[in-house]
Amino acid sequence: YIFLGVGLGNAVGLTIACFHIIAHAFTKSMLFVSAGALINATGGKKEISDMAGAGRRDKIAGTAFIVGALSMVGVPFFAGFATKFFLAESAMAGEANMLLTLIVLAASTFLNALYYMPALIKLFGNDERPVGEVKARVGAAETFTLLFLIVANLALGVGFQPIMRIIADGFSVLS
C-alpha cells in the first residue's frame, strides 16, 4: 500500500502512504503481541490447529487479534479501512492506473479475508480440552500494550482526518 500510494504520483497518494506506515505499525504490532499471548494461552503451542478456543481463554488477546484482522482486511472503523478507502479515492481522482489500483485493492482485501478468517474461526472455535487446562493470564505490560494498540487502531480508523491533514501539511511545507 505504501508503494501503491507513492505510485499514484500525487500528494494524496503520498499522504496515504505515510498514514499507512503509521496504521500498519500499530496494526502489525498488535497482531504480533496478541499472537504471542494466544500462543501462551495454548501452553506454548504455535500451530493454528492447536489454538482452538485460545481467543476465548484470553479475551484481551483474542479481541486484539480480531481488531488487527479486521483492520488488515479493511473493515470500516479500523485503521486499515482508511488506507484502502483513500487509495481507491485517490486512484479514481487521477487518470493513471485507476483500474489497476482498484483491482489490487480488491484482491488484497479478498486475500486478507481468506488469510485471517480461518484463524479467527479456529481461535474462537470449540476447545476440546478439559476446562482445567486453562493457562494463566498475560502480564500487566502485555495487557496494557494490547489495550493501547486496540484503542490506537480504532482512533486511527475513526479519527484519520486530523492525522492525514498533519501529514499533508508537512508535504506542503516541503514543496
CNS distance restraints for C-alpha pairs under 8 A (distance, minus, plus):
assign (resid   1 and name CA) (resid   5 and name CA) 5.99 0.50 0.50
assign (resid   1 and name CA) (resid  17 and name CA) 6.59 0.50 0.50
assign (resid   1 and name CA) (resid  20 and name CA) 7.17 0.50 0.50
assign (resid   1 and name CA) (resid  83 and name CA) 7.80 0.50 0.50
assign (resid   2 and name CA) (resid   6 and name CA) 6.30 0.50 0.50
assign (resid   2 and name CA) (resid  16 and name CA) 7.64 0.50 0.50
assign (resid   2 and name CA) (resid  17 and name CA) 4.34 0.50 0.50
assign (resid   2 and name CA) (resid  18 and name CA) 7.21 0.50 0.50
assign (resid   2 and name CA) (resid  20 and name CA) 6.56 0.50 0.50
assign (resid   2 and name CA) (resid  21 and name CA) 7.13 0.50 0.50
assign (resid   3 and name CA) (resid   7 and name CA) 5.77 0.50 0.50
assign (resid   3 and name CA) (resid  17 and name CA) 7.16 0.50 0.50
assign (resid   4 and name CA) (resid   8 and name CA) 6.36 0.50 0.50
assign (resid   4 and name CA) (resid  13 and name CA) 7.73 0.50 0.50
assign (resid   4 and name CA) (resid  17 and name CA) 7.61 0.50 0.50
assign (resid   4 and name CA) (resid  87 and name CA) 7.84 0.50 0.50
assign (resid   4 and name CA) (resid 101 and name CA) 7.37 0.50 0.50
assign (resid   5 and name CA) (resid   9 and name CA) 7.55 0.50 0.50
assign (resid   5 and name CA) (resid  12 and name CA) 7.85 0.50 0.50
assign (resid   5 and name CA) (resid  13 and name CA) 4.11 0.50 0.50
assign (resid   5 and name CA) (resid  14 and name CA) 5.59 0.50 0.50
assign (resid   5 and name CA) (resid  15 and name CA) 7.80 0.50 0.50
assign (resid   5 and name CA) (resid  16 and name CA) 6.04 0.50 0.50
assign (resid   5 and name CA) (resid  17 and name CA) 4.93 0.50 0.50
assign (resid   5 and name CA) (resid  87 and name CA) 6.42 0.50 0.50
assign (resid   6 and name CA) (resid  10 and name CA) 7.51 0.50 0.50
assign (resid   6 and name CA) (resid  13 and name CA) 5.55 0.50 0.50
assign (resid   6 and name CA) (resid  14 and name CA) 5.11 0.50 0.50
assign (resid   6 and name CA) (resid  17 and name CA) 6.35 0.50 0.50
assign (resid   7 and name CA) (resid  13 and name CA) 7.46 0.50 0.50
assign (resid   8 and name CA) (resid  13 and name CA) 5.58 0.50 0.50
assign (resid   8 and name CA) (resid  14 and name CA) 8.00 0.50 0.50
assign (resid   8 and name CA) (resid  90 and name CA) 7.61 0.50 0.50
assign (resid   8 and name CA) (resid  91 and name CA) 6.75 0.50 0.50
assign (resid   8 and name CA) (resid  94 and name CA) 7.89 0.50 0.50
assign (resid   8 and name CA) (resid  96 and name CA) 7.40 0.50 0.50
assign (resid   8 and name CA) (resid  97 and name CA) 7.30 0.50 0.50
assign (resid   9 and name CA) (resid  13 and name CA) 6.55 0.50 0.50
assign (resid   9 and name CA) (resid  14 and name CA) 7.55 0.50 0.50
assign (resid  10 and name CA) (resid  14 and name CA) 6.52 0.50 0.50
assign (resid  11 and name CA) (resid  15 and name CA) 6.15 0.50 0.50
assign (resid  11 and name CA) (resid 168 and name CA) 7.40 0.50 0.50
assign (resid  11 and name CA) (resid 171 and name CA) 7.60 0.50 0.50
assign (resid  12 and name CA) (resid  16 and name CA) 6.14 0.50 0.50
assign (resid  12 and name CA) (resid  90 and name CA) 6.39 0.50 0.50
assign (resid  12 and name CA) (resid 168 and name CA) 7.56 0.50 0.50
assign (resid  13 and name CA) (resid  17 and name CA) 6.13 0.50 0.50
assign (resid  13 and name CA) (resid  87 and name CA) 6.65 0.50 0.50
assign (resid  13 and name CA) (resid  90 and name CA) 6.40 0.50 0.50
assign (resid  14 and name CA) (resid  18 and name CA) 6.31 0.50 0.50
assign (resid  15 and name CA) (resid  19 and name CA) 6.18 0.50 0.50
assign (resid  15 and name CA) (resid 164 and name CA) 6.44 0.50 0.50
assign (resid  15 and name CA) (resid 167 and name CA) 5.89 0.50 0.50
assign (resid  15 and name CA) (resid 168 and name CA) 5.67 0.50 0.50
assign (resid  15 and name CA) (resid 171 and name CA) 7.82 0.50 0.50
assign (resid  16 and name CA) (resid  20 and name CA) 5.97 0.50 0.50
assign (resid  16 and name CA) (resid  83 and name CA) 6.12 0.50 0.50
assign (resid  16 and name CA) (resid  86 and name CA) 6.80 0.50 0.50
assign (resid  16 and name CA) (resid  87 and name CA) 6.79 0.50 0.50
assign (resid  16 and name CA) (resid 164 and name CA) 7.32 0.50 0.50
assign (resid  17 and name CA) (resid  21 and name CA) 6.47 0.50 0.50
assign (resid  17 and name CA) (resid  83 and name CA) 7.86 0.50 0.50
assign (resid  18 and name CA) (resid  22 and name CA) 6.79 0.50 0.50
assign (resid  18 and name CA) (resid 167 and name CA) 7.26 0.50 0.50
assign (resid  19 and name CA) (resid  23 and name CA) 6.22 0.50 0.50
assign (resid  19 and name CA) (resid  83 and name CA) 7.20 0.50 0.50
assign (resid  19 and name CA) (resid 163 and name CA) 7.48 0.50 0.50
assign (resid  19 and name CA) (resid 164 and name CA) 6.52 0.50 0.50
assign (resid  19 and name CA) (resid 167 and name CA) 7.52 0.50 0.50
assign (resid  20 and name CA) (resid  24 and name CA) 5.64 0.50 0.50
assign (resid  20 and name CA) (resid  80 and name CA) 7.58 0.50 0.50
assign (resid  20 and name CA) (resid  83 and name CA) 5.87 0.50 0.50
assign (resid  21 and name CA) (resid  25 and name CA) 6.06 0.50 0.50
assign (resid  22 and name CA) (resid  26 and name CA) 6.51 0.50 0.50
assign (resid  23 and name CA) (resid  27 and name CA) 6.10 0.50 0.50
assign (resid  23 and name CA) (resid  79 and name CA) 5.54 0.50 0.50
assign (resid  23 and name CA) (resid  80 and name CA) 6.62 0.50 0.50
assign (resid  23 and name CA) (resid 153 and name CA) 7.03 0.50 0.50
assign (resid  23 and name CA) (resid 156 and name CA) 6.80 0.50 0.50
assign (resid  24 and name CA) (resid  28 and name CA) 5.78 0.50 0.50
assign (resid  24 and name CA) (resid  79 and name CA) 7.94 0.50 0.50
assign (resid  24 and name CA) (resid  80 and name CA) 7.44 0.50 0.50
assign (resid  25 and name CA) (resid  29 and name CA) 5.99 0.50 0.50
assign (resid  26 and name CA) (resid  30 and name CA) 6.15 0.50 0.50
assign (resid  26 and name CA) (resid 149 and name CA) 6.14 0.50 0.50
assign (resid  26 and name CA) (resid 152 and name CA) 7.10 0.50 0.50
assign (resid  26 and name CA) (resid 153 and name CA) 6.49 0.50 0.50
assign (resid  27 and name CA) (resid  31 and name CA) 6.28 0.50 0.50
assign (resid  27 and name CA) (resid  68 and name CA) 5.37 0.50 0.50
assign (resid  27 and name CA) (resid  71 and name CA) 7.02 0.50 0.50
assign (resid  27 and name CA) (resid  72 and name CA) 7.51 0.50 0.50
assign (resid  27 and name CA) (resid  79 and name CA) 7.63 0.50 0.50
assign (resid  27 and name CA) (resid 149 and name CA) 7.36 0.50 0.50
assign (resid  27 and name CA) (resid 153 and name CA) 6.53 0.50 0.50
assign (resid  28 and name CA) (resid  32 and name CA) 6.16 0.50 0.50
assign (resid  28 and name CA) (resid  68 and name CA) 7.12 0.50 0.50
assign (resid  29 and name CA) (resid  33 and name CA) 6.14 0.50 0.50
assign (resid  29 and name CA) (resid 149 and name CA) 7.81 0.50 0.50
assign (resid  30 and name CA) (resid  34 and name CA) 5.93 0.50 0.50
assign (resid  30 and name CA) (resid  64 and name CA) 6.42 0.50 0.50
assign (resid  30 and name CA) (resid  65 and name CA) 7.17 0.50 0.50
assign (resid  30 and name CA) (resid  68 and name CA) 6.42 0.50 0.50
assign (resid  30 and name CA) (resid 146 and name CA) 6.23 0.50 0.50
assign (resid  30 and name CA) (resid 149 and name CA) 5.79 0.50 0.50
assign (resid  30 and name CA) (resid 150 and name CA) 7.35 0.50 0.50
assign (resid  31 and name CA) (resid  35 and name CA) 5.93 0.50 0.50
assign (resid  31 and name CA) (resid  64 and name CA) 6.96 0.50 0.50
assign (resid  31 and name CA) (resid  65 and name CA) 5.55 0.50 0.50
assign (resid  31 and name CA) (resid  68 and name CA) 5.64 0.50 0.50
assign (resid  31 and name CA) (resid  69 and name CA) 7.69 0.50 0.50
assign (resid  32 and name CA) (resid  36 and name CA) 6.26 0.50 0.50
assign (resid  33 and name CA) (resid  37 and name CA) 6.37 0.50 0.50
assign (resid  33 and name CA) (resid  61 and name CA) 7.92 0.50 0.50
assign (resid  33 and name CA) (resid 142 and name CA) 7.41 0.50 0.50
assign (resid  33 and name CA) (resid 146 and name CA) 7.12 0.50 0.50
assign (resid  34 and name CA) (resid  38 and name CA) 6.04 0.50 0.50
assign (resid  34 and name CA) (resid  61 and name CA) 4.63 0.50 0.50
assign (resid  34 and name CA) (resid  62 and name CA) 7.00 0.50 0.50
assign (resid  34 and name CA) (resid  64 and name CA) 6.08 0.50 0.50
assign (resid  34 and name CA) (resid  65 and name CA) 5.81 0.50 0.50
assign (resid  34 and name CA) (resid 146 and name CA) 6.99 0.50 0.50
assign (resid  35 and name CA) (resid  39 and name CA) 6.08 0.50 0.50
assign (resid  35 and name CA) (resid  61 and name CA) 7.41 0.50 0.50
assign (resid  35 and name CA) (resid  65 and name CA) 7.24 0.50 0.50
assign (resid  36 and name CA) (resid  40 and name CA) 6.27 0.50 0.50
assign (resid  37 and name CA) (resid  41 and name CA) 6.24 0.50 0.50
assign (resid  37 and name CA) (resid  58 and name CA) 7.63 0.50 0.50
assign (resid  37 and name CA) (resid  61 and name CA) 6.03 0.50 0.50
assign (resid  37 and name CA) (resid 138 and name CA) 6.53 0.50 0.50
assign (resid  37 and name CA) (resid 142 and name CA) 7.91 0.50 0.50
assign (resid  38 and name CA) (resid  42 and name CA) 6.55 0.50 0.50
assign (resid  38 and name CA) (resid  51 and name CA) 7.63 0.50 0.50
assign (resid  38 and name CA) (resid  54 and name CA) 5.80 0.50 0.50
assign (resid  38 and name CA) (resid  55 and name CA) 6.74 0.50 0.50
assign (resid  38 and name CA) (resid  58 and name CA) 6.87 0.50 0.50
assign (resid  38 and name CA) (resid  61 and name CA) 6.33 0.50 0.50
assign (resid  38 and name CA) (resid  62 and name CA) 7.25 0.50 0.50
assign (resid  39 and name CA) (resid  43 and name CA) 6.64 0.50 0.50
assign (resid  39 and name CA) (resid  44 and name CA) 5.11 0.50 0.50
assign (resid  39 and name CA) (resid  45 and name CA) 5.73 0.50 0.50
assign (resid  39 and name CA) (resid  46 and name CA) 5.72 0.50 0.50
assign (resid  39 and name CA) (resid  51 and name CA) 7.50 0.50 0.50
assign (resid  39 and name CA) (resid  54 and name CA) 7.93 0.50 0.50
assign (resid  40 and name CA) (resid  44 and name CA) 5.11 0.50 0.50
assign (resid  40 and name CA) (resid  45 and name CA) 7.60 0.50 0.50
assign (resid  40 and name CA) (resid 135 and name CA) 7.33 0.50 0.50
assign (resid  40 and name CA) (resid 138 and name CA) 7.89 0.50 0.50
assign (resid  41 and name CA) (resid  54 and name CA) 5.67 0.50 0.50
assign (resid  41 and name CA) (resid  57 and name CA) 6.68 0.50 0.50
assign (resid  41 and name CA) (resid  58 and name CA) 6.44 0.50 0.50
assign (resid  41 and name CA) (resid 134 and name CA) 7.13 0.50 0.50
assign (resid  41 and name CA) (resid 135 and name CA) 5.45 0.50 0.50
assign (resid  41 and name CA) (resid 136 and name CA) 7.52 0.50 0.50
assign (resid  41 and name CA) (resid 137 and name CA) 7.77 0.50 0.50
assign (resid  42 and name CA) (resid  50 and name CA) 7.31 0.50 0.50
assign (resid  42 and name CA) (resid  51 and name CA) 6.05 0.50 0.50
assign (resid  42 and name CA) (resid  54 and name CA) 6.29 0.50 0.50
assign (resid  42 and name CA) (resid 134 and name CA) 7.84 0.50 0.50
assign (resid  42 and name CA) (resid 135 and name CA) 7.14 0.50 0.50
assign (resid  43 and name CA) (resid 135 and name CA) 6.62 0.50 0.50
assign (resid  45 and name CA) (resid  50 and name CA) 6.31 0.50 0.50
assign (resid  45 and name CA) (resid  51 and name CA) 7.27 0.50 0.50
assign (resid  46 and name CA) (resid  50 and name CA) 7.19 0.50 0.50
assign (resid  46 and name CA) (resid  51 and name CA) 7.66 0.50 0.50
assign (resid  47 and name CA) (resid  51 and name CA) 6.87 0.50 0.50
assign (resid  48 and name CA) (resid  52 and name CA) 7.70 0.50 0.50
assign (resid  48 and name CA) (resid 119 and name CA) 6.80 0.50 0.50
assign (resid  48 and name CA) (resid 122 and name CA) 7.19 0.50 0.50
assign (resid  48 and name CA) (resid 123 and name CA) 7.86 0.50 0.50
assign (resid  49 and name CA) (resid 122 and name CA) 7.20 0.50 0.50
assign (resid  51 and name CA) (resid 122 and name CA) 6.56 0.50 0.50
assign (resid  51 and name CA) (resid 123 and name CA) 5.73 0.50 0.50
assign (resid  52 and name CA) (resid 122 and name CA) 5.05 0.50 0.50
assign (resid  52 and name CA) (resid 123 and name CA) 5.04 0.50 0.50
assign (resid  52 and name CA) (resid 124 and name CA) 6.49 0.50 0.50
assign (resid  52 and name CA) (resid 125 and name CA) 5.48 0.50 0.50
assign (resid  52 and name CA) (resid 126 and name CA) 6.00 0.50 0.50
assign (resid  52 and name CA) (resid 127 and name CA) 4.99 0.50 0.50
assign (resid  52 and name CA) (resid 128 and name CA) 7.78 0.50 0.50
assign (resid  53 and name CA) (resid  57 and name CA) 6.36 0.50 0.50
assign (resid  53 and name CA) (resid 122 and name CA) 6.83 0.50 0.50
assign (resid  53 and name CA) (resid 123 and name CA) 4.95 0.50 0.50
assign (resid  53 and name CA) (resid 124 and name CA) 4.71 0.50 0.50
assign (resid  53 and name CA) (resid 125 and name CA) 5.16 0.50 0.50
assign (resid  53 and name CA) (resid 126 and name CA) 5.64 0.50 0.50
assign (resid  53 and name CA) (resid 127 and name CA) 4.86 0.50 0.50
assign (resid  54 and name CA) (resid  58 and name CA) 6.17 0.50 0.50
assign (resid  54 and name CA) (resid  62 and name CA) 7.28 0.50 0.50
assign (resid  54 and name CA) (resid 123 and name CA) 5.21 0.50 0.50
assign (resid  54 and name CA) (resid 124 and name CA) 6.65 0.50 0.50
assign (resid  54 and name CA) (resid 127 and name CA) 7.99 0.50 0.50
assign (resid  55 and name CA) (resid  59 and name CA) 5.69 0.50 0.50
assign (resid  55 and name CA) (resid  61 and name CA) 6.60 0.50 0.50
assign (resid  55 and name CA) (resid  62 and name CA) 3.94 0.50 0.50
assign (resid  55 and name CA) (resid  63 and name CA) 7.33 0.50 0.50
assign (resid  55 and name CA) (resid 123 and name CA) 4.88 0.50 0.50
assign (resid  55 and name CA) (resid 124 and name CA) 5.23 0.50 0.50
assign (resid  56 and name CA) (resid  62 and name CA) 6.60 0.50 0.50
assign (resid  56 and name CA) (resid 123 and name CA) 7.37 0.50 0.50
assign (resid  56 and name CA) (resid 124 and name CA) 5.79 0.50 0.50
assign (resid  57 and name CA) (resid 134 and name CA) 6.96 0.50 0.50
assign (resid  57 and name CA) (resid 135 and name CA) 7.95 0.50 0.50
assign (resid  58 and name CA) (resid  62 and name CA) 5.99 0.50 0.50
assign (resid  58 and name CA) (resid 137 and name CA) 6.82 0.50 0.50
assign (resid  59 and name CA) (resid  63 and name CA) 5.88 0.50 0.50
assign (resid  60 and name CA) (resid  64 and name CA) 6.10 0.50 0.50
assign (resid  60 and name CA) (resid 143 and name CA) 7.04 0.50 0.50
assign (resid  60 and name CA) (resid 146 and name CA) 7.13 0.50 0.50
assign (resid  60 and name CA) (resid 147 and name CA) 7.47 0.50 0.50
assign (resid  61 and name CA) (resid  65 and name CA) 6.12 0.50 0.50
assign (resid  61 and name CA) (resid 143 and name CA) 7.94 0.50 0.50
assign (resid  61 and name CA) (resid 146 and name CA) 6.93 0.50 0.50
assign (resid  62 and name CA) (resid  66 and name CA) 6.27 0.50 0.50
assign (resid  62 and name CA) (resid 123 and name CA) 7.46 0.50 0.50
assign (resid  62 and name CA) (resid 124 and name CA) 7.97 0.50 0.50
assign (resid  63 and name CA) (resid  67 and name CA) 6.20 0.50 0.50
assign (resid  64 and name CA) (resid  68 and name CA) 6.07 0.50 0.50
assign (resid  64 and name CA) (resid 146 and name CA) 6.27 0.50 0.50
assign (resid  64 and name CA) (resid 147 and name CA) 7.60 0.50 0.50
assign (resid  64 and name CA) (resid 149 and name CA) 7.76 0.50 0.50
assign (resid  64 and name CA) (resid 150 and name CA) 5.96 0.50 0.50
assign (resid  65 and name CA) (resid  69 and name CA) 5.99 0.50 0.50
assign (resid  65 and name CA) (resid 120 and name CA) 7.98 0.50 0.50
assign (resid  66 and name CA) (resid  70 and name CA) 6.07 0.50 0.50
assign (resid  66 and name CA) (resid 120 and name CA) 7.04 0.50 0.50
assign (resid  67 and name CA) (resid  71 and name CA) 6.07 0.50 0.50
assign (resid  67 and name CA) (resid  78 and name CA) 7.39 0.50 0.50
assign (resid  67 and name CA) (resid 150 and name CA) 6.67 0.50 0.50
assign (resid  67 and name CA) (resid 153 and name CA) 7.72 0.50 0.50
assign (resid  68 and name CA) (resid  72 and name CA) 6.15 0.50 0.50
assign (resid  68 and name CA) (resid 150 and name CA) 7.98 0.50 0.50
assign (resid  68 and name CA) (resid 153 and name CA) 7.96 0.50 0.50
assign (resid  69 and name CA) (resid  73 and name CA) 6.20 0.50 0.50
assign (resid  69 and name CA) (resid 116 and name CA) 5.95 0.50 0.50
assign (resid  70 and name CA) (resid  74 and name CA) 6.13 0.50 0.50
assign (resid  70 and name CA) (resid  75 and name CA) 5.46 0.50 0.50
assign (resid  70 and name CA) (resid  78 and name CA) 6.92 0.50 0.50
assign (resid  70 and name CA) (resid  80 and name CA) 7.91 0.50 0.50
assign (resid  71 and name CA) (resid  75 and name CA) 5.93 0.50 0.50
assign (resid  71 and name CA) (resid  78 and name CA) 4.90 0.50 0.50
assign (resid  71 and name CA) (resid  79 and name CA) 5.60 0.50 0.50
assign (resid  71 and name CA) (resid  80 and name CA) 4.46 0.50 0.50
assign (resid  71 and name CA) (resid  81 and name CA) 6.43 0.50 0.50
assign (resid  71 and name CA) (resid 153 and name CA) 7.76 0.50 0.50
assign (resid  72 and name CA) (resid  80 and name CA) 5.49 0.50 0.50
assign (resid  72 and name CA) (resid  81 and name CA) 7.99 0.50 0.50
assign (resid  72 and name CA) (resid 109 and name CA) 7.88 0.50 0.50
assign (resid  72 and name CA) (resid 112 and name CA) 6.53 0.50 0.50
assign (resid  73 and name CA) (resid  80 and name CA) 7.01 0.50 0.50
assign (resid  73 and name CA) (resid  81 and name CA) 7.69 0.50 0.50
assign (resid  73 and name CA) (resid 108 and name CA) 7.94 0.50 0.50
assign (resid  73 and name CA) (resid 109 and name CA) 5.19 0.50 0.50
assign (resid  73 and name CA) (resid 110 and name CA) 7.54 0.50 0.50
assign (resid  73 and name CA) (resid 112 and name CA) 5.19 0.50 0.50
assign (resid  73 and name CA) (resid 113 and name CA) 5.59 0.50 0.50
assign (resid  74 and name CA) (resid  78 and name CA) 6.97 0.50 0.50
assign (resid  74 and name CA) (resid  79 and name CA) 7.61 0.50 0.50
assign (resid  74 and name CA) (resid  80 and name CA) 4.72 0.50 0.50
assign (resid  74 and name CA) (resid  81 and name CA) 3.99 0.50 0.50
assign (resid  74 and name CA) (resid  82 and name CA) 7.68 0.50 0.50
assign (resid  74 and name CA) (resid  84 and name CA) 6.56 0.50 0.50
assign (resid  74 and name CA) (resid 109 and name CA) 6.61 0.50 0.50
assign (resid  75 and name CA) (resid  80 and name CA) 7.16 0.50 0.50
assign (resid  75 and name CA) (resid  81 and name CA) 5.38 0.50 0.50
assign (resid  76 and name CA) (resid  81 and name CA) 5.23 0.50 0.50
assign (resid  76 and name CA) (resid  82 and name CA) 7.57 0.50 0.50
assign (resid  76 and name CA) (resid 157 and name CA) 7.19 0.50 0.50
assign (resid  77 and name CA) (resid  81 and name CA) 6.82 0.50 0.50
assign (resid  77 and name CA) (resid 154 and name CA) 6.26 0.50 0.50
assign (resid  77 and name CA) (resid 157 and name CA) 4.60 0.50 0.50
assign (resid  77 and name CA) (resid 158 and name CA) 5.27 0.50 0.50
assign (resid  78 and name CA) (resid  82 and name CA) 7.38 0.50 0.50
assign (resid  78 and name CA) (resid 153 and name CA) 5.97 0.50 0.50
assign (resid  78 and name CA) (resid 154 and name CA) 5.17 0.50 0.50
assign (resid  78 and name CA) (resid 155 and name CA) 7.87 0.50 0.50
assign (resid  78 and name CA) (resid 156 and name CA) 6.86 0.50 0.50
assign (resid  78 and name CA) (resid 157 and name CA) 4.00 0.50 0.50
assign (resid  78 and name CA) (resid 158 and name CA) 6.94 0.50 0.50
assign (resid  79 and name CA) (resid  83 and name CA) 7.13 0.50 0.50
assign (resid  79 and name CA) (resid 153 and name CA) 5.30 0.50 0.50
assign (resid  79 and name CA) (resid 154 and name CA) 6.37 0.50 0.50
assign (resid  79 and name CA) (resid 155 and name CA) 7.62 0.50 0.50
assign (resid  79 and name CA) (resid 156 and name CA) 4.93 0.50 0.50
assign (resid  79 and name CA) (resid 157 and name CA) 3.83 0.50 0.50
assign (resid  79 and name CA) (resid 158 and name CA) 7.61 0.50 0.50
assign (resid  79 and name CA) (resid 160 and name CA) 7.86 0.50 0.50
assign (resid  80 and name CA) (resid  84 and name CA) 6.46 0.50 0.50
assign (resid  80 and name CA) (resid 157 and name CA) 7.01 0.50 0.50
assign (resid  81 and name CA) (resid  85 and name CA) 5.89 0.50 0.50
assign (resid  81 and name CA) (resid 157 and name CA) 6.66 0.50 0.50
assign (resid  82 and name CA) (resid  86 and name CA) 6.05 0.50 0.50
assign (resid  82 and name CA) (resid 157 and name CA) 6.05 0.50 0.50
assign (resid  82 and name CA) (resid 160 and name CA) 6.95 0.50 0.50
assign (resid  83 and name CA) (resid  87 and name CA) 6.05 0.50 0.50
assign (resid  84 and name CA) (resid  88 and name CA) 6.19 0.50 0.50
assign (resid  84 and name CA) (resid 105 and name CA) 6.75 0.50 0.50
assign (resid  85 and name CA) (resid  89 and name CA) 6.18 0.50 0.50
assign (resid  86 and name CA) (resid  90 and name CA) 5.83 0.50 0.50
assign (resid  87 and name CA) (resid  91 and name CA) 6.05 0.50 0.50
assign (resid  87 and name CA) (resid 101 and name CA) 7.87 0.50 0.50
assign (resid  88 and name CA) (resid  92 and name CA) 6.21 0.50 0.50
assign (resid  88 and name CA) (resid 101 and name CA) 7.04 0.50 0.50
assign (resid  88 and name CA) (resid 102 and name CA) 6.08 0.50 0.50
assign (resid  88 and name CA) (resid 105 and name CA) 7.52 0.50 0.50
assign (resid  89 and name CA) (resid  93 and name CA) 6.22 0.50 0.50
assign (resid  90 and name CA) (resid  94 and name CA) 6.45 0.50 0.50
assign (resid  91 and name CA) (resid  95 and name CA) 7.35 0.50 0.50
assign (resid  91 and name CA) (resid  96 and name CA) 7.48 0.50 0.50
assign (resid  91 and name CA) (resid  97 and name CA) 6.87 0.50 0.50
assign (resid  91 and name CA) (resid  98 and name CA) 4.78 0.50 0.50
assign (resid  91 and name CA) (resid 101 and name CA) 6.46 0.50 0.50
assign (resid  91 and name CA) (resid 102 and name CA) 7.45 0.50 0.50
assign (resid  92 and name CA) (resid  98 and name CA) 5.63 0.50 0.50
assign (resid  94 and name CA) (resid  98 and name CA) 6.97 0.50 0.50
assign (resid  97 and name CA) (resid 101 and name CA) 5.92 0.50 0.50
assign (resid  98 and name CA) (resid 102 and name CA) 6.24 0.50 0.50
assign (resid  99 and name CA) (resid 103 and name CA) 6.14 0.50 0.50
assign (resid 100 and name CA) (resid 104 and name CA) 6.14 0.50 0.50
assign (resid 101 and name CA) (resid 105 and name CA) 6.18 0.50 0.50
assign (resid 102 and name CA) (resid 106 and name CA) 6.11 0.50 0.50
assign (resid 103 and name CA) (resid 107 and name CA) 6.01 0.50 0.50
assign (resid 104 and name CA) (resid 108 and name CA) 5.95 0.50 0.50
assign (resid 105 and name CA) (resid 109 and name CA) 6.12 0.50 0.50
assign (resid 106 and name CA) (resid 110 and name CA) 6.21 0.50 0.50
assign (resid 107 and name CA) (resid 111 and name CA) 6.06 0.50 0.50
assign (resid 108 and name CA) (resid 112 and name CA) 6.00 0.50 0.50
assign (resid 109 and name CA) (resid 113 and name CA) 6.23 0.50 0.50
assign (resid 110 and name CA) (resid 114 and name CA) 6.27 0.50 0.50
assign (resid 111 and name CA) (resid 115 and name CA) 6.10 0.50 0.50
assign (resid 112 and name CA) (resid 116 and name CA) 6.11 0.50 0.50
assign (resid 113 and name CA) (resid 117 and name CA) 5.70 0.50 0.50
assign (resid 114 and name CA) (resid 118 and name CA) 7.11 0.50 0.50
assign (resid 115 and name CA) (resid 119 and name CA) 7.37 0.50 0.50
assign (resid 116 and name CA) (resid 120 and name CA) 6.24 0.50 0.50
assign (resid 117 and name CA) (resid 121 and name CA) 6.13 0.50 0.50
assign (resid 118 and name CA) (resid 122 and name CA) 6.19 0.50 0.50
assign (resid 119 and name CA) (resid 123 and name CA) 6.04 0.50 0.50
assign (resid 120 and name CA) (resid 124 and name CA) 6.14 0.50 0.50
assign (resid 121 and name CA) (resid 125 and name CA) 5.58 0.50 0.50
assign (resid 122 and name CA) (resid 126 and name CA) 7.84 0.50 0.50
assign (resid 129 and name CA) (resid 133 and name CA) 6.59 0.50 0.50
assign (resid 138 and name CA) (resid 142 and name CA) 6.28 0.50 0.50
assign (resid 138 and name CA) (resid 143 and name CA) 6.57 0.50 0.50
assign (resid 139 and name CA) (resid 143 and name CA) 6.25 0.50 0.50
assign (resid 140 and name CA) (resid 144 and name CA) 6.00 0.50 0.50
assign (resid 141 and name CA) (resid 145 and name CA) 6.03 0.50 0.50
assign (resid 142 and name CA) (resid 146 and name CA) 6.06 0.50 0.50
assign (resid 143 and name CA) (resid 147 and name CA) 6.13 0.50 0.50
assign (resid 144 and name CA) (resid 148 and name CA) 6.00 0.50 0.50
assign (resid 145 and name CA) (resid 149 and name CA) 6.13 0.50 0.50
assign (resid 146 and name CA) (resid 150 and name CA) 6.10 0.50 0.50
assign (resid 147 and name CA) (resid 151 and name CA) 6.26 0.50 0.50
assign (resid 148 and name CA) (resid 152 and name CA) 6.03 0.50 0.50
assign (resid 149 and name CA) (resid 153 and name CA) 5.97 0.50 0.50
assign (resid 150 and name CA) (resid 154 and name CA) 6.32 0.50 0.50
assign (resid 151 and name CA) (resid 155 and name CA) 5.96 0.50 0.50
assign (resid 152 and name CA) (resid 156 and name CA) 6.07 0.50 0.50
assign (resid 153 and name CA) (resid 157 and name CA) 6.14 0.50 0.50
assign (resid 154 and name CA) (resid 158 and name CA) 6.07 0.50 0.50
assign (resid 155 and name CA) (resid 159 and name CA) 5.28 0.50 0.50
assign (resid 155 and name CA) (resid 160 and name CA) 7.34 0.50 0.50
assign (resid 156 and name CA) (resid 160 and name CA) 4.99 0.50 0.50
assign (resid 159 and name CA) (resid 163 and name CA) 7.52 0.50 0.50
assign (resid 160 and name CA) (resid 164 and name CA) 6.09 0.50 0.50
assign (resid 161 and name CA) (resid 165 and name CA) 6.03 0.50 0.50
assign (resid 162 and name CA) (resid 166 and name CA) 6.23 0.50 0.50
assign (resid 163 and name CA) (resid 167 and name CA) 6.33 0.50 0.50
assign (resid 164 and name CA) (resid 168 and name CA) 6.02 0.50 0.50
assign (resid 165 and name CA) (resid 169 and name CA) 5.96 0.50 0.50
assign (resid 166 and name CA) (resid 170 and name CA) 6.19 0.50 0.50
assign (resid 167 and name CA) (resid 171 and name CA) 6.45 0.50 0.50
assign (resid 168 and name CA) (resid 172 and name CA) 6.28 0.50 0.50
assign (resid 169 and name CA) (resid 173 and name CA) 6.31 0.50 0.50
assign (resid 170 and name CA) (resid 174 and name CA) 6.55 0.50 0.50
assign (resid 171 and name CA) (resid 175 and name CA) 6.48 0.50 0.50
